[in-house]
């Protein structure tokens, strides 16, 4: 079974604008960080309000193990198609072609920690956005999470 999380932001003045709806397996949740979303451009597509350019940071949490992952979602206006780059695997996300890359890097000065980062990049022609999702943690991201994320919605 899966759970869906509507990621959005808004204010009393501007109303609510959607980023995307993220689908995750049971036992997973999305939590806000103290970093407020940074929104540059908003618009209405097919009667729904969307964040067309900006980013937001969250935590992706496995409620069973307690493992936490940094989740950053960035959207930009789609200017031209960007093909797959070297090292990217092709998958799908929200009904679109998605490109996934992975890398490891070391974080910290005195206490060094190896961070595993997964980047998922897709383009939504309906909303005219390029969506980039970064997931980073010292923990390995289970394959079932990326598999369920394919069922997410971006329009």
C-alpha positions as CSV (number, residue, x, y, z in Angstrom):
1,X,0.0,0.0,0.0
2,X,1.2,3.6,-0.6
3,X,0.7,7.0,1.0
4,X,0.5,10.3,-0.9
5,X,1.9,13.6,0.4
6,X,0.8,16.9,-1.1
7,X,3.7,19.2,-1.1
8,X,2.6,22.8,-1.3
9,X,3.1,26.3,0.1
10,X,1.1,29.4,0.4
11,X,0.0,32.4,2.4
12,X,-3.2,34.2,3.3
13,X,-2.4,36.7,0.5
14,X,-1.5,34.4,-2.4
15,X,-3.4,31.3,-1.5
16,X,-2.0,27.7,-1.8
17,X,0.3,26.7,-4.7
18,X,1.3,23.1,-5.3
19,X,4.7,21.7,-5.8
20,X,3.8,18.0,-6.4
21,X,2.1,15.0,-4.8
22,X,4.7,12.5,-3.7
23,X,3.8,8.8,-3.4
24,X,5.8,6.7,-0.8
25,X,5.5,3.2,0.5
26,X,3.8,2.5,3.9
27,X,6.1,3.2,6.8
28,X,7.4,6.4,5.2
29,X,6.5,10.0,5.8
30,X,7.5,13.5,4.7
31,X,8.4,16.1,7.4
32,X,9.0,19.8,7.0
33,X,12.4,21.4,7.8
34,X,13.0,24.7,9.4
35,X,14.1,26.0,5.9
36,X,11.1,27.9,4.4
37,X,10.3,27.2,0.7
38,X,11.8,29.7,-1.7
39,X,9.3,30.5,-4.5
40,X,10.3,32.6,-7.5
41,X,7.4,32.2,-9.9
42,X,3.8,30.8,-9.6
43,X,1.1,30.3,-12.1
44,X,-2.2,28.6,-12.9
45,X,-2.2,25.5,-15.3
46,X,-5.5,23.8,-16.1
47,X,-7.3,25.6,-13.3
48,X,-4.8,24.5,-10.6
49,X,-2.2,26.7,-8.9
50,X,1.4,25.5,-9.3
51,X,4.9,26.6,-8.2
52,X,6.6,27.0,-11.5
53,X,10.0,28.0,-10.2
54,X,11.5,27.6,-6.7
55,X,12.6,25.0,-4.2
56,X,11.6,23.4,-0.9
57,X,13.4,21.2,1.6
58,X,11.9,18.3,3.6
59,X,12.9,15.2,5.4
60,X,12.0,11.8,4.1
61,X,11.7,9.5,7.2
62,X,11.3,5.8,7.6
63,X,9.1,5.6,10.6
64,X,10.0,2.0,11.3
65,X,13.8,2.3,11.4
66,X,14.0,6.1,12.1
67,X,16.4,6.6,9.2
68,X,16.1,10.2,7.9
69,X,16.9,11.5,4.4
70,X,17.3,15.1,3.2
71,X,14.7,15.7,0.4
72,X,15.1,18.8,-1.7
73,X,12.7,19.5,-4.6
74,X,13.6,22.2,-7.1
75,X,11.4,23.2,-10.0
76,X,12.4,25.5,-12.9
77,X,10.6,26.7,-16.0
78,X,11.2,24.3,-18.9
79,X,13.2,26.0,-21.6
80,X,14.4,23.1,-23.7
81,X,14.6,19.4,-23.4
82,X,17.7,18.2,-21.6
83,X,18.6,14.6,-22.6
84,X,20.2,11.9,-20.4
85,X,23.7,12.6,-19.2
86,X,26.5,10.1,-18.8
87,X,25.9,7.9,-15.7
88,X,22.1,8.5,-15.6
89,X,19.7,5.7,-15.7
90,X,16.3,6.1,-17.4
91,X,13.1,5.4,-15.4
92,X,9.7,7.1,-15.0
93,X,8.2,9.6,-12.6
94,X,4.5,10.8,-12.6
95,X,4.0,9.4,-16.1
96,X,7.1,11.2,-17.5
97,X,10.6,9.9,-18.5
98,X,12.9,10.4,-15.5
99,X,16.7,10.4,-15.3
100,X,18.3,9.1,-12.1
101,X,21.9,9.7,-11.1
102,X,23.8,8.6,-7.9
103,X,26.9,9.8,-6.3
104,X,28.7,9.5,-3.0
105,X,30.5,12.4,-1.3
106,X,32.1,13.1,2.1
107,X,30.6,15.6,4.5
108,X,32.3,17.0,7.6
109,X,35.6,18.4,8.7
110,X,36.5,16.4,11.8
111,X,33.9,13.7,11.7
112,X,33.7,12.7,8.1
113,X,30.5,10.9,6.9
114,X,29.9,9.4,3.5
115,X,26.7,10.7,2.0
116,X,24.8,8.8,-0.7
117,X,22.9,11.2,-2.9
118,X,20.2,10.2,-5.5
119,X,19.0,12.8,-8.0
120,X,15.8,12.3,-10.0
121,X,15.2,14.7,-12.9
122,X,12.1,14.9,-15.1
123,X,10.3,17.3,-17.3
124,X,6.5,18.0,-17.2
125,X,5.2,19.4,-20.4
126,X,1.8,20.0,-18.9
127,X,3.0,22.5,-16.3
128,X,6.1,23.5,-18.3
129,X,8.5,22.6,-15.5
130,X,11.7,20.7,-15.0
131,X,11.5,18.9,-11.7
132,X,14.7,17.9,-9.8
133,X,14.4,15.7,-6.6
134,X,17.5,15.2,-4.5
135,X,17.6,12.6,-1.7
136,X,20.7,12.5,0.5
137,X,21.6,10.5,3.6
138,X,24.4,8.3,5.1
139,X,21.8,5.5,4.8
140,X,21.1,3.5,1.6
141,X,17.7,4.5,0.1
142,X,15.6,1.3,-0.3
143,X,14.7,0.5,-3.9
144,X,11.0,0.3,-3.0
145,X,11.0,4.1,-2.2
146,X,12.1,5.0,-5.7
147,X,9.7,2.4,-7.2
148,X,6.7,4.0,-5.3
149,X,7.8,7.5,-6.2
150,X,7.1,6.6,-9.9
151,X,3.4,6.8,-9.0
152,X,3.7,10.4,-7.8
153,X,1.8,13.3,-9.6
154,X,3.2,16.6,-10.9
155,X,0.2,18.0,-12.7
